[in-house]
């Protein structure tokens, strides 16, 4: 287990780029593998999660070539693999791949690390079974490793009981191999990456009020540049807002729907923050923050950013309430518990009330904290350490390799 030491210090200044959007990277690789021909992708996330998906599509038979930041994927002829396909720590990877593999006429096994083996997969297994898929989890459960006997899917209309872009994406990927149209009905809008990318790459998909319908088919080969990940940019946005004298520009941040809710929340708290929709540049300057209420309807657009927004809330005057964030319990960790415990260890006043997370402003203290294997908890603690009254050590720092392996390097660059 590695540790990362962070001492409080001067302002953060400068420009940087964050890794390519992780959610988009997974989907682009899968669509390239399904396309009959060669696609070219730049800007992929360089974290372990996406590396596992790239390895999986290559193992399934896609040709992969890497050169100078360009990834070429030649797809269209996927087939069975001996042994399990390993997703590592990626919940997005296993759920989306389950949908894709359910439609392909061979047997495959999806597995991951201990965290993945604990995470709920019934949310994707149930709709896939309703489409005719034969899926079984370990010992008769719906937990990974998942064995998928693919093929023979039927088009369906699925009413999702939860606001989840992973569930929507899984069903839409399965729908590409169904015998008719597949519709996902949502009670709340979620990230639109799957339908946006499918439409851009030649698939007949239509998004309307409350639902998305995809027709069976395959993408055409494409070229795509993955924009910067808003979830990673959020760490620098909060850091710049709370560290006195800071001014940071994060370049080329994805600005599509239901991904930049953290920008709205920080602006409402009083942050000096601007997101240029044309360039994607996100500019943040130090400012005084006040508490706010984040309503449940906003959560799908910022669910991954709640731990670092809790840092902003602890630096604000008054109370901030994140409503309806129960979905955080089924992430890499129970993030309601780990956000509360680790920021609490640093002196923050954080409590959980049902499915709400409540943070009251107050000072941070240097402390020894633990990532619990969760990259977002690790990086949120590192941001909090920047405004603590002494040094902080984050153990389990290797967790950040899943999404942002150069976080520490970028932090030192902004401090220099």
C-alpha positions as CSV (number, residue, x, y, z in Angstrom):
1,X,0.0,0.0,0.0
2,X,1.4,3.4,-1.0
3,X,0.8,6.7,0.7
4,X,0.7,10.3,-0.5
5,X,1.7,13.2,1.7
6,X,0.2,16.6,1.2
7,X,1.2,19.7,3.1
8,X,-0.8,23.0,3.0
9,X,0.9,25.7,1.1
10,X,0.6,28.6,-1.3
11,X,-1.9,29.2,-4.2
12,X,-2.5,26.9,-7.1
13,X,-1.8,28.7,-10.4
14,X,-1.5,27.7,-14.1
15,X,-3.1,25.6,-16.8
16,X,-3.4,21.9,-17.1
17,X,-5.3,19.1,-19.0
18,X,-6.9,16.3,-17.1
19,X,-7.2,12.7,-18.5
20,X,-9.8,12.0,-21.1
21,X,-13.3,11.4,-20.0
22,X,-13.4,7.9,-18.5
23,X,-17.1,7.2,-19.2
24,X,-16.7,8.2,-22.8
25,X,-13.4,6.3,-23.2
26,X,-15.1,3.0,-22.3
27,X,-17.9,3.5,-24.7
28,X,-15.7,4.6,-27.6
29,X,-13.6,1.5,-27.3
30,X,-16.6,-0.8,-27.3
31,X,-18.2,0.9,-30.3
32,X,-14.9,0.7,-32.2
33,X,-14.7,-3.0,-31.4
34,X,-18.2,-3.5,-32.9
35,X,-17.5,-1.4,-36.0
36,X,-16.5,-3.3,-39.2
37,X,-13.3,-1.5,-39.9
38,X,-10.6,0.6,-38.3
39,X,-11.4,3.5,-35.9
40,X,-8.9,6.0,-34.5
41,X,-9.2,7.5,-31.0
42,X,-7.1,10.1,-29.3
43,X,-7.3,11.5,-25.7
44,X,-8.3,8.2,-24.1
45,X,-8.3,8.1,-20.3
46,X,-4.9,6.8,-19.2
47,X,-6.2,5.2,-16.0
48,X,-6.3,1.5,-15.2
49,X,-10.1,1.2,-15.7
50,X,-10.0,2.1,-19.4
51,X,-6.8,0.1,-19.9
52,X,-8.7,-3.0,-18.8
53,X,-11.5,-2.3,-21.3
54,X,-8.9,-1.8,-24.1
55,X,-7.3,-5.2,-23.1
56,X,-10.8,-6.8,-23.2
57,X,-11.7,-5.7,-26.7
58,X,-8.3,-6.8,-27.9
59,X,-8.7,-10.2,-26.2
60,X,-12.1,-10.5,-27.9
61,X,-10.4,-10.2,-31.3
62,X,-10.3,-6.5,-32.1
63,X,-7.0,-5.3,-33.5
64,X,-5.3,-2.7,-31.4
65,X,-2.4,-0.5,-32.3
66,X,-1.0,2.3,-30.1
67,X,1.3,5.1,-31.4
68,X,2.0,8.6,-30.1
69,X,-1.3,9.0,-28.2
70,X,-3.3,7.5,-31.1
71,X,-5.2,4.3,-30.6
72,X,-6.3,2.4,-33.7
73,X,-9.0,-0.3,-33.2
74,X,-10.0,-2.7,-36.0
75,X,-13.3,-4.3,-35.0
76,X,-16.1,-6.3,-36.4
77,X,-14.9,-9.9,-35.8
78,X,-15.3,-10.6,-32.0
79,X,-15.2,-14.1,-30.6
80,X,-15.0,-16.2,-27.5
81,X,-12.1,-16.0,-25.1
82,X,-10.7,-18.7,-22.8
83,X,-10.9,-17.6,-19.3
84,X,-12.5,-14.5,-17.6
85,X,-12.4,-11.0,-19.0
86,X,-11.0,-8.8,-16.1
87,X,-12.4,-5.3,-15.6
88,X,-10.3,-4.5,-12.5
89,X,-12.1,-1.9,-10.4
90,X,-14.4,-0.6,-13.2
91,X,-18.2,-0.6,-12.5
92,X,-18.8,1.2,-15.7
93,X,-16.7,-1.4,-17.6
94,X,-18.4,-4.5,-16.3
95,X,-22.0,-3.1,-16.7
96,X,-21.5,-1.8,-20.2
97,X,-19.6,-4.9,-21.4
98,X,-22.3,-7.1,-20.0
99,X,-24.8,-5.4,-22.4
100,X,-22.4,-5.7,-25.4
101,X,-21.5,-9.4,-24.6
102,X,-25.1,-10.4,-24.0
103,X,-25.8,-9.7,-27.7
104,X,-22.9,-11.7,-29.1
105,X,-23.3,-15.4,-29.9
106,X,-20.7,-16.9,-27.6
107,X,-20.1,-17.5,-23.9
108,X,-18.0,-15.1,-21.9
109,X,-17.1,-14.5,-18.2
110,X,-16.8,-11.0,-16.7
111,X,-14.9,-10.6,-13.5
112,X,-13.1,-7.9,-11.5
113,X,-11.4,-7.1,-8.2
114,X,-12.9,-7.6,-4.7
115,X,-14.8,-4.3,-4.9
116,X,-16.4,-5.3,-8.2
117,X,-17.4,-8.7,-6.8
118,X,-19.4,-6.8,-4.0
119,X,-21.1,-4.3,-6.3
120,X,-24.7,-4.8,-7.3
121,X,-25.1,-6.3,-10.8
122,X,-28.8,-7.1,-10.6
123,X,-29.5,-3.6,-12.0
124,X,-28.1,-4.8,-15.4
125,X,-28.7,-8.5,-15.1
126,X,-32.5,-8.1,-14.7
127,X,-33.1,-6.0,-17.9
128,X,-30.7,-8.2,-19.9
129,X,-32.6,-11.3,-18.8
130,X,-35.8,-9.6,-19.8
131,X,-34.3,-9.3,-23.2
132,X,-33.6,-13.0,-23.3
133,X,-30.0,-13.1,-22.1
134,X,-28.7,-16.1,-20.2
135,X,-26.6,-14.6,-17.4
136,X,-25.6,-16.2,-14.1
137,X,-23.5,-14.8,-11.2
138,X,-21.4,-16.6,-8.6
139,X,-23.3,-19.3,-6.6
140,X,-26.6,-18.4,-8.2
141,X,-26.4,-14.7,-7.4
142,X,-26.1,-11.7,-9.7
143,X,-22.7,-10.9,-8.3
144,X,-19.5,-11.1,-10.4
145,X,-18.0,-13.2,-11.9
146,X,-20.8,-13.1,-14.4
147,X,-21.2,-15.9,-17.0
148,X,-23.0,-14.6,-20.1
149,X,-24.3,-17.0,-22.9
150,X,-24.9,-14.3,-25.5
151,X,-27.2,-14.0,-28.5
152,X,-30.9,-14.3,-29.2
153,X,-32.0,-11.0,-27.6
154,X,-35.4,-9.4,-28.1
155,X,-36.1,-5.7,-28.3
156,X,-37.8,-4.3,-25.3
157,X,-39.0,-1.2,-23.4
158,X,-37.3,-1.0,-20.1
159,X,-38.4,1.4,-17.4
160,X,-35.3,2.0,-15.3
161,X,-36.0,2.0,-11.6
162,X,-32.9,4.1,-10.9
163,X,-31.2,7.1,-12.5
164,X,-28.2,5.3,-13.9
165,X,-26.3,6.0,-17.1
166,X,-24.5,2.6,-16.7
167,X,-27.9,0.8,-16.8
168,X,-29.1,2.8,-19.7
169,X,-25.8,2.2,-21.6
170,X,-25.9,-1.5,-20.9
171,X,-29.4,-1.9,-22.3
172,X,-28.7,0.2,-25.3
173,X,-25.5,-1.8,-26.1
174,X,-27.6,-5.0,-25.8
175,X,-30.2,-3.4,-28.1
176,X,-27.7,-3.2,-30.9
177,X,-27.9,-7.0,-31.2
178,X,-31.7,-7.4,-30.5
179,X,-34.3,-8.4,-33.0
180,X,-36.1,-5.1,-32.9
181,X,-36.0,-1.6,-31.3
182,X,-35.0,-1.2,-27.6
183,X,-36.2,1.7,-25.5
184,X,-34.9,2.8,-22.1
185,X,-37.3,5.0,-20.1
186,X,-35.8,7.2,-17.4
187,X,-37.4,9.0,-14.5
188,X,-34.5,11.5,-14.5
189,X,-32.1,12.4,-17.3
190,X,-28.7,10.7,-16.9
191,X,-25.4,11.1,-18.8
192,X,-26.1,10.9,-22.5
193,X,-22.7,9.6,-23.6
194,X,-24.0,6.3,-25.0
195,X,-26.7,7.7,-27.2
196,X,-24.6,10.7,-28.3
197,X,-21.7,8.4,-29.4
198,X,-24.0,5.9,-31.1
199,X,-25.7,8.6,-33.1
200,X,-22.3,10.2,-34.0
201,X,-21.1,6.8,-35.3
202,X,-24.0,5.9,-37.6
203,X,-26.4,4.0,-35.3
204,X,-30.1,4.8,-35.5
205,X,-30.8,6.1,-32.0
206,X,-33.4,8.7,-30.9
207,X,-33.6,10.5,-27.6
208,X,-36.9,12.0,-26.6
209,X,-38.7,13.2,-23.5
210,X,-37.9,10.6,-20.8
211,X,-36.5,7.9,-23.1
212,X,-34.0,6.7,-25.6
213,X,-34.7,4.2,-28.4
214,X,-32.0,2.3,-30.4
215,X,-32.4,0.2,-33.5
216,X,-30.4,-2.9,-34.0
217,X,-27.2,-2.3,-36.0
218,X,-23.5,-1.6,-35.9
219,X,-21.5,1.6,-35.8
220,X,-19.4,2.7,-38.8
221,X,-15.6,3.2,-38.3
222,X,-14.8,6.6,-36.9
223,X,-12.3,9.0,-35.6
224,X,-12.8,10.6,-32.2
225,X,-11.0,12.8,-29.8
226,X,-12.0,12.2,-26.1
227,X,-12.4,15.5,-24.2
228,X,-11.1,16.0,-20.7
229,X,-13.0,14.3,-17.8
230,X,-15.2,16.7,-15.8
231,X,-15.0,14.5,-12.8
232,X,-11.3,14.9,-12.7
233,X,-11.5,18.7,-13.4
234,X,-13.8,19.0,-10.4
235,X,-10.8,18.4,-8.0
236,X,-8.9,21.4,-9.4
237,X,-12.1,23.5,-9.5
238,X,-12.7,22.9,-5.8
239,X,-9.0,23.3,-5.0
240,X,-8.7,26.6,-6.8
241,X,-11.9,27.9,-5.2
242,X,-10.8,27.1,-1.6
243,X,-7.0,27.8,-1.6
244,X,-6.4,31.6,-1.2
245,X,-4.9,33.4,-4.2
246,X,-5.4,30.5,-6.7
247,X,-6.3,30.7,-10.4
248,X,-6.5,27.5,-12.4
249,X,-7.5,26.8,-16.0
250,X,-8.4,23.2,-16.9
251,X,-8.3,22.9,-20.6
252,X,-10.7,21.0,-22.9
253,X,-13.2,19.7,-20.3
254,X,-16.2,17.9,-21.7
255,X,-19.3,20.1,-21.6
256,X,-22.2,17.9,-22.6
257,X,-25.5,17.4,-20.8
258,X,-25.7,16.0,-17.2
259,X,-21.9,16.1,-16.6
260,X,-21.1,19.5,-15.3
261,X,-23.6,19.9,-12.4
262,X,-20.6,20.5,-10.1
263,X,-20.0,23.8,-12.0
264,X,-23.5,25.0,-11.2
265,X,-23.3,24.0,-7.5
266,X,-19.9,25.8,-7.1
267,X,-21.3,28.9,-8.8
268,X,-24.3,28.8,-6.5
269,X,-22.0,28.6,-3.5
270,X,-20.2,31.8,-4.7
271,X,-17.2,30.3,-6.6
272,X,-15.6,32.5,-9.3
273,X,-16.0,29.8,-12.0
274,X,-16.4,29.9,-15.8
275,X,-16.8,27.0,-18.3
276,X,-16.3,28.0,-21.9
277,X,-18.6,25.7,-23.9
278,X,-16.7,26.4,-27.1
279,X,-13.2,25.6,-25.9
280,X,-14.1,23.5,-22.9
281,X,-11.7,25.5,-20.8
282,X,-12.8,25.7,-17.1
283,X,-11.4,28.7,-15.2
284,X,-11.6,28.9,-11.4
285,X,-10.4,31.6,-9.0
286,X,-10.3,31.6,-5.2
287,X,-13.4,32.9,-3.6
288,X,-15.6,32.8,-0.5
289,X,-18.2,30.1,-0.5
290,X,-21.5,29.7,1.3
291,X,-23.5,26.6,1.9
292,X,-26.3,25.4,-0.4
293,X,-28.8,22.6,-1.0
294,X,-28.1,20.2,-3.7
295,X,-31.5,18.7,-4.7
296,X,-31.9,15.0,-5.6
297,X,-32.8,16.0,-9.2
298,X,-29.3,17.4,-9.6
299,X,-27.4,14.3,-8.3
300,X,-27.2,12.4,-11.6
301,X,-25.2,15.2,-13.0
302,X,-22.7,15.3,-10.2
303,X,-22.8,12.0,-8.4
304,X,-19.1,11.2,-8.8
305,X,-18.2,14.7,-7.6
306,X,-20.0,14.6,-4.3
307,X,-16.9,13.7,-2.2
308,X,-14.9,16.7,-3.5
309,X,-17.9,19.0,-3.3
310,X,-18.1,17.9,0.3
311,X,-14.6,19.4,0.7
312,X,-15.9,22.7,-0.8
313,X,-18.9,22.6,1.6
314,X,-16.6,22.1,4.6
315,X,-14.8,25.3,3.5
316,X,-18.0,27.3,3.1
317,X,-20.0,29.3,5.6
318,X,-23.0,27.5,6.8
319,X,-24.5,24.1,6.0
320,X,-24.6,22.3,2.7
321,X,-27.0,19.4,2.2
322,X,-26.7,16.8,-0.6
323,X,-30.2,15.3,-1.0
324,X,-30.9,11.8,-2.3
325,X,-27.4,10.6,-2.7
326,X,-28.1,7.0,-1.6
327,X,-26.5,5.8,-4.9
328,X,-23.1,6.6,-3.3
329,X,-23.5,3.6,-1.1
330,X,-22.9,1.3,-4.1
331,X,-19.8,2.9,-5.6
332,X,-16.2,1.7,-5.2
333,X,-16.9,2.1,-1.5
334,X,-19.9,3.2,0.5
335,X,-19.0,6.8,-0.3
336,X,-21.5,8.2,2.2
337,X,-19.6,6.3,4.9
338,X,-16.1,7.0,3.6
339,X,-16.7,10.6,2.8
340,X,-18.0,11.1,6.3
341,X,-15.3,9.1,8.0
342,X,-12.2,10.4,6.2
343,X,-13.2,14.1,6.0
344,X,-14.4,13.7,9.6
345,X,-10.9,12.5,10.6
346,X,-9.6,15.8,9.2
347,X,-12.0,17.7,11.4
348,X,-14.9,18.3,9.0
349,X,-18.4,18.2,10.4
350,X,-20.1,15.6,8.2
351,X,-23.1,13.5,8.9
352,X,-25.4,11.1,7.1
353,X,-29.2,11.5,7.5
354,X,-30.9,8.8,5.6
355,X,-29.9,9.3,1.9
356,X,-28.7,12.8,2.6
357,X,-25.1,14.0,3.2
358,X,-24.9,17.1,5.4
359,X,-21.7,19.1,5.7
360,X,-21.2,22.1,8.0
361,X,-18.4,24.6,7.3
362,X,-15.3,24.5,9.6
363,X,-11.5,24.1,9.5
364,X,-9.6,21.1,8.3
365,X,-6.8,19.5,10.4
366,X,-3.9,17.5,9.1
367,X,-4.4,13.8,9.7
368,X,-3.7,10.3,8.5
369,X,-6.6,9.2,6.3
370,X,-7.4,6.1,4.1
371,X,-8.6,5.8,0.5
372,X,-10.4,2.5,1.3
373,X,-9.4,1.6,-2.3
374,X,-11.6,4.4,-3.7
375,X,-9.8,6.9,-6.1
376,X,-12.4,9.6,-5.5
377,X,-12.0,9.5,-1.7
378,X,-8.2,9.6,-2.0
379,X,-8.2,12.7,-4.3
380,X,-10.9,14.5,-2.2
381,X,-8.7,14.1,0.9
382,X,-5.7,15.4,-1.0
383,X,-7.7,18.5,-1.9
384,X,-8.8,19.0,1.7
385,X,-5.2,18.7,2.8
386,X,-4.4,21.8,0.8
387,X,-6.3,23.9,3.3
388,X,-5.6,21.9,6.5
389,X,-3.6,23.3,9.4
390,X,-0.8,20.7,9.0
391,X,0.4,17.8,6.8
392,X,-1.9,15.0,5.8
393,X,-1.0,11.5,4.6
394,X,-3.4,9.6,2.4
395,X,-2.8,5.8,2.5
396,X,-4.0,3.6,-0.2
397,X,-3.0,6.2,-2.7
398,X,-2.5,3.6,-5.5
399,X,-6.3,3.7,-5.9
400,X,-5.9,6.9,-8.0
401,X,-4.3,4.8,-10.7
402,X,-7.8,3.7,-11.8
403,X,-8.6,7.1,-13.2
404,X,-5.9,9.8,-12.6
405,X,-2.4,8.3,-12.2
406,X,-0.7,11.7,-12.6
407,X,-2.8,13.6,-10.1
408,X,0.2,14.1,-7.8
409,X,2.4,15.3,-10.6
410,X,-0.3,17.8,-11.7
411,X,-0.7,19.1,-8.2
412,X,3.0,19.8,-7.9
413,X,2.9,21.6,-11.3
414,X,0.1,23.9,-10.1
415,X,2.0,24.6,-6.8
416,X,5.2,25.4,-8.7
